[in-house]
């Protein structure tokens, strides 16, 4: 197996869905890089056409159309819908099956709005009435943008508009993002993200880049409600253990700067409220750096819980938030047949096995 094939195979096996078009050919594409590239190009064409339509529409109309389109498309994406369902079921165990399905549909609609608003990020930034900014506790960064802080948020509403808010406040920033597996889609979305007026770094191996940005006076921004297996430390999130990154807290402690949770709420269509909450601070001054970082990360996730509980249908939980139960991992030792049965069951409810 050549290098490109090994790379593609590795990336696909670690993904929930490698393709939109041609997903049934996913396993074949693992062994045939040329087929993978063809399917990537087909996905790109589909996404380019969608974004072209969104770009031609007024921003509010685009947002509404994205909502309806993704609710419809989501009904056909059983595996990804299962991921939404599994995460939401853990966060809201009291909901009935029908109530859960409403939330899954709402989550798809919210995802569609985010996609539809990508080509309009500049409009959202420039039209003052579209972006309400509330600061609950002033910090030095807001008055002196060259004195950086650390911004953290969750995949709620349209988290991308935090970059628009910082641009309006004159805060230069460097933001982490998760590149799509499809490199053509990555380039397409990066073009839209240029309106955010920030430096964008891929999430993997980003610590040095963020430290360099902080030294240059750029605020560092991260979305951190998802699971981080490598190097992650366990925090409690909706009553379950979740591996989380300590990077934001450690950077705040190392550079002696504020760690600020920022919440985005959708008011109506493409109108938002961005709330800069009071900074997260360690409560135990005598604890060591690792203990302080873990406690601060726990505080961040408590903020996320409250925000998600207030607007559960706007949580973009399209990837596994909590680690698989041990009983699922045991399935892997039972051979190919048992594993395939577990995967089929996971397509309905990824946390059921």
HELIX and SHEET records of a PDB file:
HELIX    1   1 UNK A    3  UNK A   13  1                                  11    
HELIX    2   2 UNK A   23  UNK A   25  5                                   3    
HELIX    3   3 UNK A   26  UNK A   29  1                                   4    
HELIX    4   4 UNK A   33  UNK A   56  1                                  24    
HELIX    5   5 UNK A   59  UNK A   74  1                                  16    
HELIX    6   6 UNK A   78  UNK A   91  1                                  14    
HELIX    7   7 UNK A   97  UNK A  117  1                                  21    
HELIX    8   8 UNK A  118  UNK A  120  5                                   3    
HELIX    9   9 UNK A  121  UNK A  126  1                                   6    
HELIX   10  10 UNK A  128  UNK A  130  5                                   3    
HELIX   11  11 UNK A  140  UNK A  143  1                                   4    
HELIX   12  12 UNK A  161  UNK A  168  1                                   8    
HELIX   13  13 UNK A  183  UNK A  193  1                                  11    
HELIX   14  14 UNK A  194  UNK A  196  5                                   3    
HELIX   15  15 UNK A  207  UNK A  215  1                                   9    
HELIX   16  16 UNK A  247  UNK A  255  1                                   9    
HELIX   17  17 UNK A  289  UNK A  310  1                                  22    
HELIX   18  18 UNK A  312  UNK A  314  5                                   3    
HELIX   19  19 UNK A  326  UNK A  331  1                                   6    
HELIX   20  20 UNK A  332  UNK A  334  5                                   3    
HELIX   21  21 UNK A  336  UNK A  346  1                                  11    
SHEET    1   A 7 UNK A 131  UNK A 135  0                                        
SHEET    2   A 7 UNK A 271  UNK A 280  1                                        
SHEET    3   A 7 UNK A 259  UNK A 268 -1                                        
SHEET    4   A 7 UNK A 150  UNK A 153  1                                        
SHEET    5   A 7 UNK A 219  UNK A 223  1                                        
SHEET    6   A 7 UNK A 173  UNK A 177  1                                        
SHEET    7   A 7 UNK A 199  UNK A 202  1                                        
SHEET    1   B 2 UNK A 233  UNK A 237  0                                        
SHEET    2   B 2 UNK A 240  UNK A 244 -1                                        
END                                                                             
